[in-house]
Amino acid sequence: MSFPKFTPTATAEEDNRVAKATCTVYTVACDDSNGTRAEVFCFETDALRWSAENAEGPDDNTKAELLQLANARDDSAFWLLLERSRDDFATYKVESHDLQLQPNLF
């Protein structure tokens, strides 16, 4: 029985080590009385909760309603209420980012 000869090239070995997985992170960009900054979260619901808890303008009852909408993932109602209740000078935006995972080279 004969086996075909195969000598991997450096390029083929490198291709085998390249990670094919991605990870999604969510950022909340905000510009309010605390300045311009971004917060990073692993889950979109956590990003919405942070926005509800930290938005400038909504009173405690509105923040509680925002938290309920975030937990229920009623995104349209969440953003509508946040926009209506936030201070005029404060802005908040949530975006998702897909990151390509790199292999552990160590």
C-alpha positions, 0 to 999 in steps of 0.5 A: 500500500502506498501513501501519497507524499504531502509536504505542507508549505509554510503558507498552508500551515499558516492558513490552518492556524488562522482563526475562522471565528468572530466575536461580536461586541457592542459599544455605546457611544455617548456625548453628555455632561461627562464628555464624549466616551464609549462603553463596550459590552459583550451583549446588546441587552447589557448595552441597552441597560447601561444606556437606560441607567446612565442616560441624562434626562429621564426621571427614575420612572422613565429609567425603570420603563427603559430598563423594562423595554431593554429587557423585553428587547422592544428596541423601537419603543426603547429608542423612541422613549430615550429620544423623547426623555433625554436631555437635549445636549446628550446623545447616545448610540449603540453599535455592534462590531464583529471582531475576527479572532486571532489564533493564540501565537504563544 
